[in-house]
Amino acid sequence: MLILPYTVVYFHRLSIGVLREDLAAQFSLSATAFAQIGAAYFYAYAILQIPAGILSDSLGPRRTVTMAALITALGSALFALAGSSAALFLGRMVIGIGVSTVFVAILKVLALWFSEGEFATLTGLTAGVGTLGAIGAQTPLYLASQRWGWRTALLAVALFSALSALLCYTIVRDRPPARHRSEPVLPPGGTSLRRELAATLRNRRTWPPWLMFAGVYGSFIGLAGTWGQSYLVLALGVPAEQAAGLLTMAVIGIAVGGVLFARISDAVRRRRLPMIVCSSIYLVLWVTFVSGTVQSVAALRALILAIGLAAGVTMTALPCGKEVNHPAFSGTSTSVVNVGGFVGSALIPVIMGRVLDSFEPIVAVATAYRYALYVCVAGAAFGTLGAVLVTETRCRNIYFTLRQRAGSLPAGVPGAPGP
């Protein structure tokens, strides 16, 4: 049930790209203005990630997701009925507010209902199935917008979001019966959300997965969610419908990669090594893509699919953040790391839009887009650096162990794992 509103999250995350030509023509949008409208989703998403974690830990996932889906429905309707570029931005911002809490709430449910050794696999599976919404935001959305108009298509999504809210409130439960699941043991003296949020932010081990998520996912969104359609059509001369199909390969890739690499990480009981390998491959793939040596549609399809597959490693960033922070506040710690992906997803496409606005008047379109894509290469490089700096957890929460080693927690605390 929780995946139903999550498909809407993914749909809106990538929907703006295939609508660029329609929106730009109807509202006279520059590249930067279009990118800012797209980024409004990610601004709201990033800002609200930490409150999302707090809501999941306090209000509970069921009520959090229900409210989120209703707000998303409202934002979808506002965007569909917009009469100006300002109204588009507002609608997109409200959508971002709505979708911002859904994934973190799902992660809270996974932490309460399943074991630590299953967390990364189930995180990847959740993202993979949720990506069906992103697939809908490519070729199906393009065809629907051509047949019925983009406004009608988005109103239909608003209705689906409202229905998913009703189903989640009716069916979802926050946690299993107490006899089937014990809560994490708090250290002596207890703790609080405010204290653990501050501790998560001060924890230097929180930030490498944050950086990896920001660089890799932000560059992926720059391609699949914002500028890829325009690049393929305007710079490479790919027909619009075929370009949407090529970008669908990136979406399929990240769905499969998210499940695959999370499963591999859980199976080998390693976080850092798979992350380093995949993010490095991702960087090489981006360099190849931007070099312009790949031109045929078949080769582009394979390359874009590979970029999506490698980007799936971002699903292991969230367990890395959870496993180095207090286990009782998994919603808060995963939300902090999740901010990284959406800071990158907001900034990278906007920077690309500014590059395009700067260079399109003075160089060929293909050259201007290549310059813009260098921003994605830089994002991939930062993501690889973050992967190198990640702390290995062996797929278990090491918060208490780290505190014991630092001398801030006595050995033998109930609930604290051994060294």
N, C-alpha and C positions, 0 to 999 in steps of 0.2 A: 504493500500500500504506500509506503514512504517513497518508493521509487517513482510512483505516478507524478507527484509534484516535482520530483527531481528531474524527470524528463523535460519538464517545462523550464527548469533552471538552465539546462543545457541548450534547449531550443533558443531561448533568448540570448544566451551567451554568444551564439554564432549566427544568429538570424540577420544581423545588420548588413553583413557583407554582400549577400545576394540581392539585397534591396537597394544597393548604393545608387545604381543608375536611375531607378524610379524616384528615390528620395531627392537625389541631387537635381534632377530635372524639375520636379514639382516644387521644391523649396529653394532652388538656386544656391546649393551648398558648395562651398569651397572644400578642398581636401581636408583642411584643418577643422572646419566646422563639422563635416561629416564624422571625422575621427572623434571629436569631442562628444557628439551625440552618442556614438558607440561606446565611448569611455564612461559616460554617465552611469551606466550599469556597474562598471567596475569601481568607480569612485565610491558609490554607495556600498557596494559589496565589501570593499576593503575596509572602509571606515567602520562598518557594522559587524565585522567578524568577531571582535572581542566581546561586544555586547551579545552576539549570537551564542558564544560559548557560555557566557554567564546565564543567559536565558535557558539554555539547555540544561545547565547544572542546577538551576533553581526552579524555574517554571515547569520544566519537563519537556521532552521532545514532542509529545502529542499535541499539546496546546501551542507550542512554538511553531510547529509545521502547519497546523491549521490556520493560524493567523498569517503566516508567511504566504500560504497559497492564496488566501483571500486578497491580500495586498497585491500579490503578483497579478491576479485577475484584474484588479482595479487599474494597475499600471498598464497592462496590455490593452485595456479598453481606452485609456487616455491616449496611448500612442496611436492606436488605430483611428481615433477620431480627431487627431491633432490637425489644427489649421495653420500652424506656423512652425518654424524651426525651434522656437522657444518651447512650444507645447510638445514637440517631439522630445526635446531634452528632458522636460519635466516627466513625461510618460516613461521614458527610459530610466530616469532616476528612481521613480516609484517602483518600477520593475526590479531595479537593483536592490531597493530596500526590502522588497518582498522575498526575493530569492536568496538573500544573504544568509539566512539562518538555516536553510533546509539541510545542506550537507553536514554541517556541524551537528545538527540534531540527530541525523542518521548515525554519525560516528559515535555519538553518546549512546544510542541504542545498541550499536555493535559492541561497545565497551561493556555494557551491562548484561547483554544476553549471551556473549560468546567469550571464549578464552583468548588470552594474549596471543597465542600461537596462530590463531585464526584471523586476527584483526586486519593485517595487511591484505590477506587474500580477499576477505569480505569487503574491505575498502575498495580494492581494485574491481571486484565484481559489481559492487554498487555503481561505481563510476562507469564501468563498461556497459551495464544494462541501461543506466541513465543516458548514455550517449545516443541511444535511439532517438532522443529528442534532438540531438545535434544533427543526426542524419536527416531528420525531418526538416531542419533549417537549411538544408542545401537544395538538392534537386526538387524534392516535393514542394518546398516553399516557393522556389522559383516558378515551378509549373502552376501552382495554385495562384500565385500573384499575377501570372500572365492570363489565367483564365477568369478568375473572379475578382482580382484586384488585391493588393497587399492589405488594404484595410479589412476586407472581409476575412481574409486568412487569419489575421491577428485577433479579430473578434472571436473567431472559433477557438483559438488558443485560450483566450480569456475565459470562455465558457468551460473548457476542459479543466483549467486551473481551479475554478470554483467548485466543480464537481469533485475533484481530487481532495479539496479541503474537507468536504462533507464526508467522504469515505475515510479519510485519515482520522477525523475526530470520532467517527463511529467505531472503527475497528482497531486502531493502534493502541497499544499499552506501553507505558514507559519502561517497565522492567518486568522480569519474570517473577513468579512467587518467591518469597524470601527463602523458602527451603531449598530452592534450586540455585541460588546465587548469593554469595556473601559480598557485602560492600568492602572496598579497600579500607584497611585499618589506618586511622589517622595517627600521626605522631603524638607523643605526650604534649598536653596543653592545647590540643586541637589545632584548628586552622580556620581560615576564612577565604571566601572568594577573592576579596581584595588583596589579602596577603599573598595568596598563591598566584594571582595575576601579576603582582609586582615581582614575585620570585621567578615566574616564567620569563618575564621581560628582562630581568637581570641575569638570567642563566645564559652564559655564553654559548652553551650547547644548543640552545633554541634557534640560533640565528643561521648556522650553515644550511639546515634544511629549508629555512625561510628563503635564503638566497638562491638555492638550487631551484626551488619552486618558482620564484619570481622570474629568473632568467629563462628557464626552459618553457614554462607554461605561457609566459608573456610573449615570447617569440612565436610559439605555436598559435596563439590567438591572433597575433599580427598577421599570420598567413591565413589560417582557416576561418577566422572570425571577422576580419576587417578588410585586408588589402589583397588577399589572394585572388579573389574573383576579378578585381580590376586589373591586377598584374597579368593574369593569364589572358584576359580579353584584350587589353589595350597594348601591353608590351609584347606578348607572344602571339597574338592573333588567334587565340583559341576561341571557337564559338561559345557564346554565353552559357547555353545549356550544357555543353560538354565541359566547360570550366567548372560549373557547379558539381558535375559528376566527378571531376578530378579531386575537388576539395572534399567530397564525400569519402574518398579514400583516406584522407588524413584523419577524418573523424572515425572511420572504421579502425584505422591503425591505432589511434590512441585508446579506443575502447578495448581492443584486443591486447595491446601492450600493457594497459593498466592492470588487466586481470593476470596476464602472463608473468610480468615482472614482480608483481606483488606475491604471486604464488611461488615463484622461484625464490624470492627473498625469504618467505616463511619456510620453504622446504630446506634451504641450505643454512638457515638460521644466521643469515648475514643481512645487514642493511647497506653498509658502506660500499662494499666491492661491486655489487650489481649496479648501484647508483653511479659510481665512477665510470664503469664500463659503458653503460647506456648513455650517460650524458656526454661522454667523449665521442661516442659514435654519432650522437645527435649533432654535435658541433661539426664534425666532418661532413655530415650530410648537408648541413646548412651551407658550408663553404662550397660544396659541389653545386648546390641549387643556385646560389648567387653567381657562380662563375659563368653561367650561361652556356656551359658545354652540353647540357642536356636540353634538347629541343623537341624531339619527337613526342607525340602524345603518349605512346606506350611507355617510353622511358620516364616521362614526367609522372605518369600514373604510379610507376614503381617507386620512384624517388619520393613522391609525396606520401605514399603509403608508408615507406620506411621512416620518414620524418615523424609521422603520427605514431608508429610503433615505438620508436625510441622515446618520444615524449611521454609515453605511458609510464615511464619510470617515476614521474612526479607523484604517483600514488604512494610511493614508499617514503616520501618526505613527511607525510602526516604521522605515520607510526614513529618516525624518528623523533618528532617533537613530543609526541605523547610519552614515549618511553624514557625520556630524560627529565620528566617533570612529575609532579605529584599525581599518583594514580587515581585519587578520588576526584580529581578535577580535569579529567580527560577532555571534556568539552572545551574548557578554557584554553588548555595547552594546544590542542589541535587547531582551535580557531586562530591563535596567534600565528602559527605556521601557515595556515590557510590565507592569512592576509597577504603573505608574500606573493602567492600566485596571482592575486587580483590587483596588487600594486603594479606588478609587471604587466598584467593584461591591460591596465589603464594607461600606463606611461608609454610603453613601447609603440602601440598603434598611433598615439598622438604625436610622438616624436617622428614617426614615419610620415605622418600627414604634414608636419612642418617641413620635413626634408622635401617632400613632393612639391609643396607650395613654393619652396625656395628655388628648386631646380627645374621644374617643368617649363617655366618661361624661357629658359636659356639653353637647355639641352634636349636631346630626343627623349620621347616618353619612356622608351625602354631603359635608357641610361638613368633617368630620374628615378624610376622604380628600383633599379639595381642599387642606387645609392641608398634608397629607403630601406631596402632589404639588408643592408649592412648593419642596420640597427638590430635586426634579429640575430645576426651573427654575433654581435657583441653580447646580446642577451644570453645566447647559448654558451658563450665563453664564461660569463659570470655564473651561469648555472653549473658548469663543470667545476669551477673553483669552489662553489658551495659544497658540491658532492665530495671533493677531496677533504674538506674540513669537517665533515660529519663525524660524530662520535658513534662508534660501533656499539650496539646494544645487545647483540645476539638475540634479537627478537623478544626481549623481556624488559619489563620496567626496571631501570637501574637507579631510580631517584634516591631510594634509601641507601643503596650501596655508595653512590657518589657522595652523599652527605656524610656517611660514616668515614669514608676515605678522607674527606675534607676536615673531619674532626668536629662537625657541627651537629652530629647525632650519635648518641652512644650506641655501641654494638648491642645486638640482642633485642632491639625494639620490636614489639609484636607487629607482625605484618611486614617487617622489613626483610628483604631477601638477603641471603648470605653473600659474601664477596664472590 
